[in-house]
């Protein structure tokens, strides 16, 4: 019996998300990168939630930070759109 291998997604960052990540201290960057790496295996982990008012957009929590992203299932790509502190990340959406 052949085992099924989980579909693997690639992760791409928007310019905004790249800038957001660079602004965060190293310790939290590592924690955020670990969470993003998990999205490659499962783009909808148990702690992800749909963003209200943003069709096809999701968020995942890592400590006090939120990672906002969309998923393209046809291309198997997770697009990281914004990363930030939970109190600021939703501004400007």
DAPEFEN-V903755 format. One record per helix or strand of 3 or more residues. SS is the DSSP state (helix for helix, strand for strand). FROM is the first residue (numbers start at 1). TO is the last residue. Records with the same first field share a line. If there is no record, write none. Layout:
# DAPEFEN-V903755
SS=FROM-TO, FROM-TO
This chain:
# DAPEFEN-V903755
strand=10-13, 48-50, 57-62, 65-72, 77-85
helix=15-22, 26-41
